[in-house]
Amino acid sequence: MSLPQPARVLVVGDPYMPLSAYDDALAGLDGAGLDGAGLVGAGLVGAGLVGAGLVGAGLVGGSLVGGSLDGKVELSTMQIDEVAFAPPRTDSERGLREYVGDPAEIVRAVAGHDVLIVHGAPVSAEVLGAAPLRLVCCARGGPVNVDVAAATGRGIPVVNTPGKNAEAVAELTIAFALLLIRMVPRASRHLLEGGGFAESVFEGREFFGREAPSLTMGLVGLGHVGREVARRARALGFTVVGYDPQPPPAAVPGVEMVSLDRLLARSDIVSVHARLTPENRQMFSRERFAQMRPGAYFINTARESLVDEPALAQALEQGLLGGAALDVLERTPPGERHPLLSMPNVFITPHIGGATAETLARGARRAVTAVTDLLAGRVPANVVNPEVLRFQAAESTPA
């Protein structure tokens, strides 16, 4: 695998991960396998993308600004400003999920480029066919906005950035756990609804909680996020048990692996970190909640479709569970309020698990590293369609 030189690279920013998130990563191209002919030497990143005049003209609609990187790379940018998406027009577009922008605009912008770096922009078969692409980098864990099958058919490797948000989601999970065991949601709601404050030295008797070293946390899923949660939970003194339908290749330090039935029976807190598959959709059902310890807490910072939400609401209403903290919810019809939002023993955030500056920076670094690897003749990490690599290797092998 290799890239032509100069390699033409298009970076597409979006409202969640704007072009400015790539500043440091692109600056890192200097001296990172480019023999000194990096971005800084070309005057494109020293003052950031904005300072270099690259973002101002990188508009929705595909207006591009390019810059020569001393003959190694030519960089173009495009910024999608609106949190909206064009209705799909083609079969490929209908297969994409969780994207922003208009595929037609990306088609116009990508023409002539060798590498496409995106986060939330749509990469349909039409986009892939509009340029001689050698690499697509998607700076997110699951490239659901990329037609990977179409890329494979064209021999284009697609790179993603798995685990880039693991630290951020793990921190939020631990925050949820501490909020729940210390009764913070109930105590806060008590005040918001007019409850007394500073009326007695014995305040707090209604909100007695527990401390981490006396409790067991059960982790369902021990991938990137689950491992980070386990490390932090152990540091706080939790006993940690884990279950994963696909056991991790190496033992997770300090985590006792058990069956799901055993985990539910033992855990004071059950936290979900499993990847959604057709087989585990709504794996947390009425029957599973009934298996949990009376008064246990439930946390979901993974995918909403892993949970039967009416069953969760029922378990909370009946007092089977002590409370829940959720960063994801199924969408309700327009104008309807989700019933879990009104429950006093539920704490909900609007999908902020990975919403940190560090998460964006990690995604940008990994995407740009894939470009530097290819420029240096190395195979990038995290290629989601490795069959393309095998085909390329077979083609390059002398008969």
Secondary structure, 3 states (H helix, E strand, C coil): CCCCCCEEEEEEECCCCCHHHHHHHHHCCCCCCCCCCCCHHHCCCCCHHHHCCCCCCCCCCCCCCCEEECCCEEEEEEECCCCCECCCCCHHHHCCCCCCECHHHHHHHHCCCCEEEECCCCECHHHHCCCCCCEEEECCCCCCCECHHHHHHCCCCEECCCCCCHHHHHHHHHHHHHHHHCCHHHHHHHHHCCCCCCCCCCCCHHHCCCCHHHCEEEEECCCHHHHHHHHHHHHHCCEEEEECCCCCCCCCCCEEECCHHHHHHHCCEEEECCCCCCCCCCCECHHHHHHCCCCEEEEECCCHHHECHHHHHHHHHCCCEEEEEECCCCCCCCCCCCHHHHCCCEEECCCCCCCCHHHHHHHHHHHHHHHHHHHCCCCCCCECCCHHHHHHHHHHCCC
